């Protein structure tokens, strides 16, 4: 859950200090917290490509880890992130 009620949380998914796999963003939809998965990198419009929605943070992270090879290939085709994520 987000640290402050009414706000949202963003998590960067990575196995170690290597390149990130992607991001998970929590949102309130119809009074329920859901989790959206996004690729690491920017599309032609400058946004992160949306990948899927899950009902839990664990499910979102597990899906991203299970699809790491495909997501890494997608990230290589995208423009780089404008700045580094804080370590």
C-alpha positions as CSV (number, residue, x, y, z in Angstrom):
1,X,0.0,0.0,0.0
2,X,1.1,3.6,-0.5
3,X,2.8,5.2,2.6
4,X,0.2,8.0,2.6
5,X,-3.5,7.4,2.3
6,X,-4.9,8.9,-0.9
7,X,-1.6,8.9,-2.7
8,X,-0.1,6.3,-5.0
9,X,3.0,4.1,-4.8
10,X,5.5,3.4,-7.5
11,X,8.0,0.5,-7.3
12,X,10.9,-0.2,-9.6
13,X,11.3,-3.9,-10.3
14,X,14.8,-5.3,-10.7
15,X,16.7,-8.4,-9.7
16,X,19.8,-6.6,-8.6
17,X,21.6,-3.4,-9.6
18,X,21.4,-4.4,-13.3
19,X,18.9,-2.7,-15.6
20,X,15.4,-2.4,-14.2
21,X,12.8,-4.8,-15.6
22,X,10.0,-2.2,-15.2
23,X,7.7,-0.4,-12.8
24,X,4.6,-1.1,-10.8
25,X,2.2,1.7,-10.0
26,X,-0.7,1.4,-7.5
27,X,-4.0,3.2,-8.1
28,X,-7.4,3.3,-6.6
29,X,-10.0,2.1,-9.0
30,X,-13.6,2.0,-7.7
31,X,-12.4,1.9,-4.1
32,X,-10.0,-0.9,-4.6
33,X,-6.2,-0.7,-4.9
34,X,-4.9,-2.2,-8.2
35,X,-1.4,-2.5,-9.6
36,X,-0.4,-1.5,-13.1
37,X,2.8,-2.8,-14.8
38,X,4.9,-0.6,-17.0
39,X,8.0,-1.2,-19.1
40,X,11.3,0.5,-18.4
41,X,11.9,3.0,-21.2
42,X,9.9,5.6,-23.1
43,X,7.7,5.1,-26.2
44,X,7.4,7.6,-29.1
45,X,5.0,9.7,-27.1
46,X,7.4,9.9,-24.1
47,X,5.4,7.6,-21.8
48,X,6.2,4.3,-20.3
49,X,4.3,1.5,-22.2
50,X,1.5,-0.1,-20.0
51,X,1.8,-3.9,-19.8
52,X,-1.0,-5.2,-17.6
53,X,-3.1,-4.7,-14.4
54,X,-3.1,-7.0,-11.4
55,X,-4.9,-7.2,-8.1
56,X,-1.8,-7.4,-5.9
57,X,1.7,-6.0,-5.8
58,X,3.1,-9.6,-5.5
59,X,1.2,-10.7,-8.6
60,X,2.5,-7.7,-10.5
61,X,6.2,-8.3,-9.5
62,X,5.9,-12.0,-10.1
63,X,4.5,-11.5,-13.6
64,X,7.3,-9.1,-14.4
65,X,10.0,-11.5,-13.2
66,X,8.4,-14.4,-15.1
67,X,8.5,-12.2,-18.3
68,X,11.9,-10.7,-17.7
69,X,13.4,-11.7,-21.0
70,X,10.5,-10.3,-23.1
71,X,10.4,-7.1,-21.0
72,X,14.2,-6.7,-21.4
73,X,13.8,-7.1,-25.2
74,X,11.1,-4.5,-25.2
75,X,13.2,-2.1,-23.1
76,X,16.0,-2.3,-25.7
77,X,13.6,-1.1,-28.4
78,X,12.4,1.9,-26.3
79,X,14.0,5.3,-25.7
80,X,16.0,5.5,-22.4
81,X,14.5,6.9,-19.3
82,X,15.3,10.6,-18.9
83,X,17.1,10.2,-15.6
84,X,18.4,7.4,-13.4
85,X,16.2,6.0,-10.6
86,X,17.7,6.7,-7.2
87,X,19.6,3.8,-5.8
